[in-house]
Amino acid sequence: MQRVGGQGREATRHRALSVSALMIMGISVNISASATPTLASLRSHYETTINVEPTVKTPLPTPPTKLFKTVRYDSDGMSLAAFVTPDPQDQKKYPAIVWITGGESNTLADFWRKGSKQNDQTASPYRDADAIMMFPILRGGNDNTGNIEVNYGEVDDVIAAAEYLATLPYIDSSRIYLGGHSTGGTLALLVSEVASSTHPNLFKAVISFGATQETMFLHEVTFTGDEQREMDLRTPANWIDDIRMPTWIIEGKRSGNYRDLKSMCDKNKNPMLQCSFIPRYDHFSVLYPLNRHLAQQIMSDETLSIDANASWTDRN
């Protein structure tokens, strides 16, 4: 989960895929000429050609049973694994957060082992605050069936995982959040853009740490179809106008993907998307204090807010 990734190409085409362009690309879309297609509508008419078979299958991790239990959720006809905080058995309903790890986000390792306050990628402040946590394993990861689609089918997996989470008797289904870091943050943005159209009430808010304007690792994939189309449908910067649920982009200003994200945020005119860049913190050190702050707001059922210039060091 350590890789920060490159800056990505400048994504200047927010919604550049016009209806006429879609026709040229061979996508038949049943919308009026004046309508602007959403990422969700384009995905519904396109099947990706990127299908990467995992080179190594790793066993499911085994966290302490008092922290997480293994569950299975269904996505696109596949039974996929996830880890969820056990039922506290107190008859209460709790807020919950689905967390997507960085690096190769399809697979989980020792996700429950807390890092230092300078690099805690486990989002431990949420479980410390008694929020319910879910870590989904995505298609092709660990012992899951399916192949890796590099932020395409994985969007459906995250949505399906959250739908499963909402059915648990100890979950307040009106207070489910989505969070992710680095490559997981990029996937969280794509999920926000799609779910805003397909599942508008699924997430109360989305929290994206250290994302990039476009999906990493695509340059390492051998394309058998339309490379530009595959890139476009995985580039969050193209679809920020689709976001209709509160969504936060957060990054430290000292290093990481700050410059890449600032370029995207400077163009943003969508009030549902907020960007917060934290001085004196980097791609990793920003995680603990900001997650701790957000966890407190979630447990108090407050509207999420961030003062980028607050003295976060005093809150560690």
N, C-alpha and C positions, 0 to 999 in steps of 0.2 A: 504494500500500500504506500510505497515511498515515492513513486515516480510522479513528478509534477507535470511533465509534458511540455511540448513546445507551444508557441504562441498561436499557431494556426494561421490560415490565410485570412485576410481581412474580409469579413462577411458583410458586404455592403448591400446585399439584395434582400432587404426585409420584404418578403412577399413578392419576389421578382417573378415567380412562376405564374404568369397570366394564363387566362383560359386558352388563348391561342397557343401559348408555349406548351401547355399541357397536351393539346391536340397534336402538336409536332412531335412530342415525346411519346405519343401513342397511348395516352391515358384518356379514357372516355369518362367525362365527369358530367353528371346530370345537374348542372347549376345554370343560372341565368348568366348572360354575358356581363351583367353589371356586378355580379357577386364576386367576392374574392375568396378563392379556395383556402381552406384551413389545412394545417398539417394532418389533422385527423381525417379529413375527406380525401386527401391525396393518398394517405396510407391505406385507406379502405379500398383503393383501386389499384394497389401495387403490391406485388410479392417480391421481396428482396431476392437477389441472386447471391448475396453473401451468406455463406453457410459454412463456418469454420469448424471442423471436427477437432475437439480438444486433443492435444498431443499427449497429455498425461491426465488420467483420471485419479483424483485424490479422494480418499475416504472422507466421509462426513466427520467434521470435528466433534469432539465430545466435551462440551462445556459442563460445568457443575450443574446438576439437576435442580439445585435450589435457585439458580440464576436463569436457566433457559431450558425449555423442553422442545423436542423435535416434533414438527407437524408437517403435514403434506397439504399443498394447495394445488388446484387445477388451473392450468393455463394452456390454451390452444390444444386441449386434449391430452396434455402431459401432466403427470403427477410430479410436482416439484417439491423439494424440501425447503423448510424454513425453520428458524428458531424463534420462540416467543417466550416472554416472561410468563411463568406459571400463574395460575389463578391464585390471588392472595386469600381466597376463601373467606372473605369478610362481607360478602353480599353487596359490595360497592361496585360502581362502574367507574373505570379509570380512563383518562386520556391516554393516547398511545401514539408512538411515532415509528414509522417504517424507516429504517436506516440502510443506505446503500454505501458500502465501503468503496474506497479508492483502489487504484491499481487495476487488476483484472477483476472487475466487479462481479462476474458470474460466480466466482468461487470464494468460499470462506475458509479461513484457517482459524487461528486462535483469536477470534474476534472479541472475546470477553475479557481478555487480559489487558488491563488498563495500562496506558502509556504514562509518561511523565506529563506534567502540566504544560510542558513545552511541545509535546507531540502526543496527544491522546486522540487517536483515530477511532476509538471504540465508542465515542459519544457517551461515555459513562455518566456525565452529569444528569442525563435523563433518568437512568435507572436509579441513581443516587437520590433523585427527587421523587421516586416512586411512580414515575410514568411507566406504562407498559411499553416494552420495546419489541420490535420484530426485525430480524435480519433475514431477508429472503435469499435463497440461493437461486440463481437464474438459470435459464436453459443452458445445458452443456457443462454446468459447473458441478464439481464434486461428483456425486453419484447420479445426478439428474440426467434424464434422457434429453434428446435434442442436441443441436449444435449451436455454437456461439454465432450471433448475428450482429454483434458490435453495435449495440444501442438501437436495434430495430425491434425484433420480437421481444427483446428484454423490456421495452416499454409496456407491452401487454402483460408481461410477467409481474412487474411491479404493481400494476393496477389490479391484477388478479389476486396478488398477495394481500393488498389492502382490503379488497372485498372479502376475502376469507377472514381477515382480522376483525372486520366489522361484525361478523356473525358470532364471535365469542361472547359468552354471557357477561363477562366482567369488563367489557370494553364499552365506553361511551362512543357510539358510532358517529356522533356529531362532532367529536374532538379527536379525529385521527389526523396526524401530521405526517409529512414526508420530508426526510432530510438525506443529504448525501455529501460526500467530500471528494474533491478532485474529479476523477472520471465518474465517480458516483454522483457528484454534484452536477455534472453535465447531463447524465441520465435523468436526474431529478428534474432538470429544466425541461427536457423533452417530455417527461411524463406530465408536468404541469401544462405544457402546451397542448398535448393530446387530451388529457383528462378534462380540461376546461370545456371541451366540446362533448366528450362521450360520457363523462362521469363528473358533472360539475359540482356535486355535493359530497364527493368521496373524501377529499382532503380539506381540512380547515385552513391549512397554510402549507407552503412548501419552502424549505430552507436549503439553499444550494451554496455550499462552501467551495471556493476555489475551482469553479468550473472553467471551461474554455468555450469560445464562440462556436467551435465545431468539434465533432467527435474525434478523439485521439485514436491512434492505431490503424486508421483506415489506410494510411499510406503503406502499411505493412501487409495489406490484404491483396491477394490476386483477384482482380475483377474479371468476371465473365460476362457482365452485362453493361449497362450504361453507368459509367463511373460517376459522371456529374450528377445524375439523378440520385444515385445512392448517397453521394455526399450531401446533396441539398436536403434530403429527407432526414438527415442525422445532424443537421447544423442548427443548434438552438437559436442562434442570432437571426436566422431567417424568419422565425415564427413567434417572436416575442409579442406581437400584437394579438396572438391567439389567447394569451393568458387571461383568464377570467377568475382566478382564485388568488388570494394574497400570496405572493412569491417574493422571497428575499434572495439576493445574490450577496454573498459576504466573502471578503478576501482581505488578508493582511497586505499592507502597502509595501512592506520591506522586500518581498520577493514573491515568487510563484507566478500566478496568472493575472496579477493586478492590471498590467498594461493592456492585456488582451481584453479583460472584462470591462475596463474603463472605456475603451473604444466603443464597445457595444452599449454600455449604459449611457454614454453621452448622446447616443442616437435615440434612446428609449423615450417614448411619449406615452407609454401605457401606465396609468396610475396604479395598476395592480402589481406591477413589478417595481420593487425597491432595491436599490444597490447601496451597500454600506462597505466602505473601505477603511480599515482600522489602522491608524498610524502606529508605528513601532512594533507591529506584529507581522509575522510571515505566514506562509501557506499552511504551516502546521501549528505554530504557537497560538494562532487565532482561535483554534478549535475549542480548547477547554474553557476559557473565560466567556466566550460568546455562547457556547452551548449551555453553560451554567446559567447565564442570564436568561436565555430563551426557555430553559426548563422551568425556571421559577415562574415565568409569565404563563407558560402552558398549564402548570399545576394550579395557578390562580385564575385560570380562564380569562386572561387579559388579552387584548389585541397585541400582537407582537410588535415591538418597537425597539429600535437600536439608536443610541447616540454614539456616532463613530468617534467623537472626541472625548468620550467619558474616560475616566481614569481606570481602565480595566485591570491594571496591575493591582490596584487596591482591592479588587473583587476576587482575586485568585484564592 
